[in-house]
Amino acid sequence: MNGGLNEKIISIIQEELDKRDDRIEQSIKQLNGEIKQELEQQNVKIVGVIDSYRQIVEELTTYLQRFMSINKGLQDNQDAVESCLEEIKENECNIHRNFERIDEISKRLSDLDNVEINLRNNNAQMENVVKRISDLDNMEINLRNNNAQIESAVRRIIDLDNMEINLRNNNAELENIISRLENLETKFSIYKKRIDNPIIVSQEETIQEEQTTTVLDKRNIPYSIDYFDFENTFRGSRAQIKKIQEKYIPYFEGCRRVVDLGSGRGEFLELLKENDINAVGVEIYDEFVELCRNKGMEVIQQDALEYLRQQKEIDGLFAGQLIEHIPVESIIELCTLAYKKMKEGGCMILETPNPMSLAIFTHSFYMDPSHLKPVHPLTLKYIVEKAGFKDVEILFTENSRYPVKIPDLKVKGADNLDEFNKSMHVVEDTLFGSQDYAIIAKR
């Protein structure tokens, strides 16, 4: 690139020099022409007028002087040309330096192009960042709106929770009212039957009935306590009891006739019916029998042991919260009869308070005056196995645990902390473990 530019500059300078030489040559030709013309004129004059020789000589001298002057001018022009050439050389050096500077500028321009590209990329990235910032602003606005909606939703949820609590309280109160109405209807029905069908019993028949009544009939209930009302007051709602007992249903799937001893208000009978399992309840108290019958459930009013003695075969037996009301001898007879009458593969479930949880003694067991004493799980398991059952399981019901937890102790650098916490878990189970357990036995 530099060589071509130099050649172009030298060509331009050469053209200028050629033009200047042409002008000089033309000037010389012109002068020569003039001199020749003058000489011809002088020659004519010399031929014509010899006397004017001196004048012609003088004129020639003048012309000679002019020629010398022109020659000097040419010499000066040559000096000027040489000076111009030197200037051209110097300019060429300057041009080389300029080319070097141009190269440097080109490099700088290339760098500037890269800078421009980077600047454009940076601008693009900046635009992207601005867009993202704009998106973040929009997200912030949306987040604020969402937060406002969430706060509104939380307030609505709180309102709904309060409504739910009120509804539950109302439902509980309504269930309590319905239960009390059912109880009143049951008592009224019994009183009406007694009025409509009075039974005259002789003193001898009364004495004989008292002598033949078993322990299961009386259940140690003082005559001054209305046990029907007592159960409805302290047993808990029917819905609560059904929720607790529903875990036993799978054990009786496929059974044709399950016997519920001491069926009480009929919660388990109702669960069996809802799951299309045929069942019969055995209950000694008039009010409970009447209540269940009014709900469409089959209940036989009879002593539990007497009922078992009369059966040829059963394929399932349930006794919830019964054995704590009767002496050990009756428990042994109940298990023996159940094994004898139970068909192969049948299941027996006995649910009772758990004396391994001390909470029952402070909260529930001694609240019921008809309770004799709690039966230890291992004792009841032993009695059931001795009756003949082989597959015997102890189930500690989780939903009967007392709702208290002993939190783990967390102290940095404390010795034997894990052992202490493990020990406190044992204490927790002893104090607040399952308040009920069930023996599940299969023949």
C-alpha positions as CSV (number, residue, x, y, z in Angstrom):
1,M,0.0,0.0,0.0
2,N,2.9,2.4,0.9
3,G,4.8,1.5,-2.2
4,G,1.9,2.3,-4.5
5,L,1.3,5.6,-2.7
6,N,5.0,6.5,-3.1
7,E,4.9,5.7,-6.8
8,K,1.8,7.8,-7.2
9,I,3.4,10.8,-5.4
10,I,6.7,10.4,-7.5
11,S,4.6,10.2,-10.6
12,I,2.7,13.4,-9.7
13,I,6.1,15.1,-9.0
14,Q,7.5,13.8,-12.2
15,E,4.5,15.1,-14.1
16,E,5.0,18.5,-12.5
17,L,8.7,18.4,-13.4
18,D,7.9,17.4,-17.0
19,K,5.4,20.2,-17.3
20,R,7.9,22.6,-15.9
21,D,10.5,21.3,-18.4
22,D,8.0,21.7,-21.2
23,R,7.3,25.2,-20.2
24,I,11.0,26.0,-20.0
25,E,11.6,24.3,-23.4
26,Q,8.7,26.3,-24.9
27,S,10.1,29.4,-23.4
28,I,13.5,28.6,-24.9
29,K,11.9,27.8,-28.3
30,Q,10.0,31.0,-28.1
31,L,13.1,32.9,-27.2
32,N,15.0,31.1,-30.0
33,G,12.2,32.0,-32.3
34,E,12.3,35.6,-31.3
35,I,16.1,35.7,-31.5
36,K,15.9,34.1,-34.9
37,Q,13.4,36.6,-36.0
38,E,15.4,39.4,-34.6
39,L,18.6,38.0,-36.3
40,E,16.8,37.8,-39.5
41,Q,15.6,41.3,-39.1
42,Q,19.1,42.4,-38.2
43,N,20.5,40.5,-41.1
44,V,18.0,42.3,-43.2
45,K,19.0,45.5,-41.6
46,I,22.7,44.6,-41.9
47,V,22.2,43.9,-45.5
48,G,20.1,46.9,-45.8
49,V,21.8,49.2,-43.4
50,I,25.4,48.4,-42.5
51,D,25.6,51.5,-40.4
52,S,23.2,50.2,-38.0
53,Y,25.7,47.3,-37.1
54,R,26.6,48.8,-33.9
55,Q,23.1,49.2,-32.9
56,I,22.4,45.6,-33.9
57,V,25.5,44.5,-31.9
58,E,24.2,46.4,-29.0
59,E,20.8,44.9,-29.4
60,L,22.5,41.5,-29.8
61,T,24.4,42.3,-26.6
62,T,21.2,43.2,-25.0
63,Y,19.6,40.0,-26.2
64,L,22.7,38.2,-25.1
65,Q,22.3,39.7,-21.7
66,R,18.7,38.7,-21.8
67,F,19.7,35.2,-22.8
68,M,22.2,35.1,-20.0
69,S,19.6,36.3,-17.7
70,I,17.2,33.6,-19.0
71,N,20.0,31.1,-18.7
72,K,20.6,32.3,-15.1
73,G,16.9,32.0,-14.6
74,L,17.1,28.5,-15.9
75,Q,19.9,27.8,-13.6
76,D,17.9,29.2,-10.8
77,N,15.0,27.1,-11.9
78,Q,17.3,24.1,-11.9
79,D,18.4,24.9,-8.4
80,A,14.7,25.3,-7.5
81,V,14.0,21.9,-9.1
82,E,16.8,20.4,-7.1
83,S,15.4,22.1,-4.0
84,C,12.0,20.8,-4.9
85,L,13.5,17.3,-5.3
86,E,15.0,17.6,-1.9
87,E,11.7,18.8,-0.6
88,I,10.1,15.9,-2.4
89,K,12.5,13.5,-0.7
90,E,11.9,15.1,2.6
91,N,8.2,14.9,1.8
92,E,8.6,11.3,0.9
93,C,10.2,10.7,4.3
94,N,7.4,12.6,5.9
95,I,5.0,10.5,3.8
96,H,6.7,7.3,5.1
97,R,6.3,8.7,8.6
98,N,2.8,9.6,7.8
99,F,2.2,6.1,6.5
100,E,3.6,4.8,9.7
101,R,1.3,7.1,11.6
102,I,-1.5,6.0,9.3
103,D,-0.7,2.4,10.1
104,E,-0.7,3.3,13.8
105,I,-4.0,5.1,13.3
106,S,-5.3,2.1,11.4
107,K,-4.4,-0.1,14.3
108,R,-6.0,2.3,16.6
109,L,-9.0,2.5,14.4
110,S,-9.1,-1.3,14.4
111,D,-8.9,-1.2,18.2
112,L,-11.6,1.4,18.1
113,D,-13.7,-0.9,15.9
114,N,-13.2,-3.6,18.5
115,V,-14.0,-1.1,21.2
116,E,-17.1,-0.2,19.2
117,I,-18.1,-3.9,18.8
118,N,-17.5,-4.4,22.5
119,L,-19.5,-1.2,23.2
120,R,-22.3,-2.5,21.1
121,N,-22.2,-5.8,22.9
122,N,-22.1,-3.9,26.2
123,N,-25.0,-1.8,25.0
124,A,-26.9,-5.0,24.0
125,Q,-26.1,-6.5,27.4
126,M,-27.0,-3.2,29.0
127,E,-30.3,-3.2,27.1
128,N,-30.8,-6.8,28.3
129,V,-30.0,-5.8,31.9
130,V,-32.4,-2.9,31.6
131,K,-35.1,-5.3,30.2
132,R,-34.3,-7.7,33.1
133,I,-34.5,-4.8,35.5
134,S,-37.8,-3.8,33.9
135,D,-38.9,-7.4,34.3
136,L,-37.8,-7.4,37.9
137,D,-39.7,-4.2,38.4
138,N,-42.8,-5.9,36.9
139,M,-42.1,-9.0,39.0
140,E,-41.8,-6.7,42.1
141,I,-45.1,-5.1,41.2
142,N,-46.6,-8.6,40.7
143,L,-45.1,-9.8,43.9
144,R,-46.5,-6.9,45.8
145,N,-49.9,-7.6,44.2
146,N,-49.5,-11.2,45.0
147,N,-48.5,-10.4,48.6
148,A,-51.5,-8.2,48.8
149,Q,-53.6,-11.1,47.4
150,I,-51.9,-13.5,49.8
151,E,-52.5,-11.2,52.7
152,S,-56.1,-11.0,51.7
153,A,-56.2,-14.8,51.2
154,V,-54.6,-15.3,54.6
155,R,-57.2,-13.0,56.2
156,R,-59.9,-15.0,54.4
157,I,-58.2,-18.3,55.5
158,I,-58.1,-17.0,59.1
159,D,-61.8,-16.0,58.8
160,L,-62.5,-19.4,57.3
161,D,-60.5,-21.1,60.1
162,N,-62.6,-19.1,62.6
163,M,-65.7,-20.1,60.7
164,E,-64.5,-23.7,60.7
165,I,-63.8,-23.5,64.5
166,N,-67.2,-22.0,65.0
167,L,-68.8,-24.5,62.7
168,R,-67.0,-27.4,64.6
169,N,-68.2,-25.9,67.9
170,N,-71.7,-25.6,66.5
171,N,-71.5,-29.1,65.1
172,A,-70.3,-30.4,68.4
173,E,-73.0,-28.5,70.2
174,L,-75.5,-29.7,67.6
175,E,-74.2,-33.3,67.9
176,N,-74.5,-33.0,71.7
177,I,-78.1,-31.7,71.3
178,I,-78.9,-34.5,68.9
179,S,-77.4,-37.0,71.2
180,R,-79.3,-35.7,74.2
181,L,-82.5,-35.8,72.1
182,E,-81.8,-39.4,71.1
183,N,-81.2,-40.2,74.7
184,L,-84.4,-38.6,75.7
185,E,-86.2,-40.3,72.9
186,T,-84.7,-43.6,74.0
187,K,-85.7,-43.1,77.6
188,F,-89.1,-42.0,76.6
189,S,-89.5,-45.0,74.4
190,I,-88.5,-47.3,77.3
191,Y,-90.8,-45.6,79.7
192,K,-93.6,-45.8,77.2
193,K,-93.1,-49.5,76.7
194,R,-93.1,-50.1,80.5
195,I,-96.3,-48.1,80.8
196,D,-98.0,-49.8,77.9
197,N,-96.8,-53.3,78.9
198,P,-96.4,-53.4,82.7
199,I,-94.7,-56.6,84.0
200,I,-95.8,-57.8,87.4
201,V,-93.0,-59.8,88.9
202,S,-93.4,-61.7,92.2
203,Q,-90.8,-61.4,95.0
204,E,-89.7,-65.0,94.4
205,E,-89.0,-64.3,90.7
206,T,-87.1,-61.2,91.6
207,I,-84.9,-63.1,94.1
208,Q,-84.4,-65.9,91.6
209,E,-83.4,-63.3,88.8
210,E,-80.9,-61.7,91.2
211,Q,-79.4,-65.1,92.0
212,T,-79.0,-66.0,88.3
213,T,-77.6,-62.6,87.1
214,T,-74.0,-62.7,86.2
215,V,-71.2,-60.3,86.9
216,L,-71.4,-58.9,83.4
217,D,-75.0,-57.8,83.9
218,K,-74.2,-55.6,86.8
219,R,-70.8,-54.2,85.9
220,N,-70.4,-52.8,89.4
221,I,-72.5,-49.8,88.7
222,P,-74.0,-48.1,91.7
223,Y,-77.8,-48.0,91.4
224,S,-77.9,-44.3,92.0
225,I,-76.0,-43.6,88.7
226,D,-77.8,-43.4,85.3
227,Y,-75.1,-45.2,83.3
228,F,-76.8,-44.3,80.0
229,D,-76.5,-40.6,80.8
230,F,-73.0,-41.2,82.3
231,E,-71.7,-42.7,79.1
232,N,-73.1,-40.0,77.0
233,T,-71.5,-37.4,79.2
234,F,-68.0,-38.8,79.4
235,R,-67.6,-41.4,76.6
236,G,-67.2,-38.7,73.9
237,S,-69.2,-38.1,70.8
238,R,-70.2,-40.9,68.5
239,A,-68.2,-39.4,65.6
240,Q,-65.0,-39.4,67.8
241,I,-65.5,-43.0,68.9
242,K,-66.1,-44.1,65.3
243,K,-62.9,-42.3,64.2
244,I,-61.0,-44.2,66.9
245,Q,-62.5,-47.6,66.1
246,E,-62.4,-47.5,62.3
247,K,-58.9,-49.0,62.3
248,Y,-60.4,-52.3,63.4
249,I,-62.7,-52.7,60.4
250,P,-60.1,-54.4,58.0
251,Y,-59.7,-57.3,60.5
252,F,-63.4,-58.2,59.9
253,E,-63.6,-57.9,56.2
254,G,-65.3,-60.9,54.7
255,C,-67.0,-61.9,57.9
256,R,-70.6,-63.0,57.7
257,R,-71.6,-62.2,61.3
258,V,-69.5,-60.2,63.8
259,V,-70.5,-60.2,67.4
260,D,-70.0,-56.9,69.3
261,L,-70.1,-57.7,73.0
262,G,-71.1,-54.7,75.2
263,S,-72.0,-52.8,72.0
264,G,-73.2,-49.7,74.1
265,R,-74.3,-46.8,71.8
266,G,-73.5,-48.9,68.7
267,E,-70.6,-47.0,67.2
268,F,-68.8,-50.1,66.0
269,L,-72.0,-51.7,64.9
270,E,-72.6,-48.6,62.7
271,L,-69.1,-48.8,61.3
272,L,-69.6,-52.5,60.4
273,K,-72.9,-51.6,58.7
274,E,-71.3,-48.8,56.7
275,N,-68.7,-51.2,55.4
276,D,-71.3,-53.9,54.5
277,I,-70.3,-56.3,57.2
278,N,-73.1,-58.1,58.9
279,A,-73.0,-57.8,62.7
280,V,-75.0,-58.3,65.9
281,G,-74.6,-56.4,69.2
282,V,-75.0,-57.8,72.6
283,E,-75.9,-55.3,75.3
284,I,-77.5,-55.7,78.8
285,Y,-78.8,-52.1,79.3
286,D,-82.2,-51.2,78.1
287,E,-81.4,-47.7,77.0
288,F,-78.4,-48.7,74.8
289,V,-80.4,-51.6,73.3
290,E,-83.3,-49.2,72.5
291,L,-81.0,-46.6,71.1
292,C,-79.3,-49.0,68.7
293,R,-82.6,-50.6,67.6
294,N,-84.0,-47.2,66.8
295,K,-81.0,-46.6,64.5
296,G,-81.8,-49.9,62.6
297,M,-79.1,-52.0,64.2
298,E,-79.6,-55.6,65.4
299,V,-78.9,-55.8,69.1
300,I,-79.7,-58.6,71.5
301,Q,-80.4,-57.7,75.1
302,Q,-78.6,-60.4,77.0
303,D,-75.6,-61.2,79.2
304,A,-72.5,-61.4,77.0
305,L,-71.2,-64.7,78.4
306,E,-74.6,-66.3,78.3
307,Y,-74.9,-65.2,74.6
308,L,-71.6,-66.8,73.7
309,R,-72.5,-70.1,75.5
310,Q,-75.6,-70.3,73.2
311,Q,-73.8,-69.8,69.9
312,K,-72.7,-72.7,67.7
313,E,-70.1,-70.7,65.7
314,I,-69.0,-67.1,65.2
315,D,-66.4,-65.7,62.7
316,G,-65.6,-62.4,64.4
317,L,-65.8,-60.9,67.9
318,F,-65.2,-57.3,69.1
319,A,-65.4,-56.1,72.7
320,G,-64.5,-52.4,73.1
321,Q,-64.0,-51.0,76.6
322,L,-65.6,-54.1,78.2
323,I,-63.1,-56.3,80.1
324,E,-62.0,-53.5,82.5
325,H,-65.6,-53.8,83.9
326,I,-65.4,-57.5,84.7
327,P,-63.3,-59.8,87.0
328,V,-60.5,-61.9,85.8
329,E,-62.6,-65.1,85.9
330,S,-65.1,-63.7,83.5
331,I,-62.3,-62.5,81.2
332,I,-60.8,-66.0,81.1
333,E,-64.3,-67.5,80.4
334,L,-64.9,-64.9,77.7
335,C,-61.6,-65.8,75.9
336,T,-62.2,-69.5,76.3
337,L,-65.7,-69.3,74.9
338,A,-64.6,-67.1,72.0
339,Y,-61.9,-69.6,71.0
340,K,-64.3,-72.5,71.2
341,K,-67.0,-70.8,69.1
342,M,-64.7,-69.0,66.7
343,K,-64.3,-70.6,63.3
344,E,-60.9,-71.2,61.8
345,G,-59.4,-67.9,60.6
346,G,-61.8,-65.8,62.7
347,C,-60.6,-62.7,64.6
348,M,-61.2,-61.4,68.1
349,I,-60.3,-57.8,69.2
350,L,-60.4,-56.8,72.8
351,E,-59.9,-53.0,73.4
352,T,-59.3,-51.7,76.9
353,P,-57.4,-48.9,78.8
354,N,-53.6,-49.2,78.9
355,P,-52.2,-49.3,82.4
356,M,-48.6,-48.9,81.0
357,S,-49.6,-45.2,80.4
358,L,-50.0,-43.5,83.7
359,A,-52.2,-40.8,82.2
360,I,-55.2,-43.1,82.3
361,F,-55.1,-43.0,86.1
362,T,-55.3,-39.2,86.3
363,H,-57.7,-38.6,83.4
364,S,-60.1,-41.4,82.5
365,F,-59.9,-44.8,84.3
366,Y,-61.2,-43.8,87.8
367,M,-63.7,-41.4,86.3
368,D,-65.9,-44.4,85.5
369,P,-67.2,-46.0,88.8
370,S,-68.0,-49.2,87.0
371,H,-64.3,-49.9,86.2
372,L,-62.9,-52.7,88.4
373,K,-59.2,-52.5,87.5
374,P,-57.1,-52.2,84.3
375,V,-55.6,-55.3,82.7
376,H,-51.9,-55.2,81.7
377,P,-51.4,-56.0,78.0
378,L,-49.0,-58.9,78.7
379,T,-51.6,-60.4,81.1
380,L,-54.4,-60.2,78.6
381,K,-52.1,-61.6,75.9
382,Y,-51.3,-64.5,78.2
383,I,-54.9,-65.2,78.9
384,V,-55.8,-65.1,75.2
385,E,-53.0,-67.4,74.2
386,K,-53.9,-69.8,77.0
387,A,-57.4,-69.9,75.7
388,G,-56.0,-71.4,72.5
389,F,-55.3,-68.4,70.1
390,K,-51.9,-68.6,68.4
391,D,-51.6,-65.4,66.4
392,V,-51.9,-62.8,69.1
393,E,-50.8,-59.1,68.6
394,I,-50.8,-56.1,71.0
395,L,-51.8,-52.9,69.3
396,F,-51.1,-49.6,71.1
397,T,-53.5,-47.2,69.5
398,E,-51.7,-44.0,68.4
399,N,-54.9,-41.9,68.3
400,S,-55.4,-42.5,72.0
401,R,-52.0,-41.0,73.0
402,Y,-52.2,-38.1,75.5
403,P,-51.4,-34.9,73.5
404,V,-48.2,-34.0,75.5
405,K,-44.6,-34.2,74.3
406,I,-41.4,-33.9,76.3
407,P,-39.1,-31.9,74.0
408,D,-35.5,-33.0,73.5
409,L,-33.0,-31.1,75.6
410,K,-30.5,-29.2,73.4
411,V,-27.4,-28.0,75.3
412,K,-24.1,-27.4,73.6
413,G,-21.2,-29.4,75.2
414,A,-23.5,-31.3,77.6
415,D,-22.4,-34.9,78.5
416,N,-24.7,-37.9,77.9
417,L,-27.3,-35.7,76.1
418,D,-28.4,-38.4,73.7
419,E,-28.8,-40.9,76.6
420,F,-30.8,-38.3,78.6
421,N,-33.2,-37.6,75.7
422,K,-33.7,-41.3,75.0
423,S,-34.5,-41.8,78.7
424,M,-37.0,-38.9,78.5
425,H,-38.7,-40.6,75.5
426,V,-39.2,-43.6,77.8
427,V,-40.6,-41.3,80.5
428,E,-42.9,-39.7,77.9
429,D,-44.3,-43.0,76.8
430,T,-44.8,-44.0,80.4
431,L,-46.6,-40.8,81.3
432,F,-48.3,-39.9,78.1
433,G,-48.3,-43.1,75.9
434,S,-51.3,-44.7,74.3
435,Q,-54.2,-44.6,76.7
436,D,-55.8,-47.6,75.0
437,Y,-54.5,-50.9,73.6
438,A,-56.1,-53.7,71.7
439,I,-55.4,-57.5,71.7
440,I,-55.9,-58.8,68.2
441,A,-56.1,-62.6,68.1
442,K,-56.8,-65.0,65.2
443,R,-57.8,-68.6,65.5
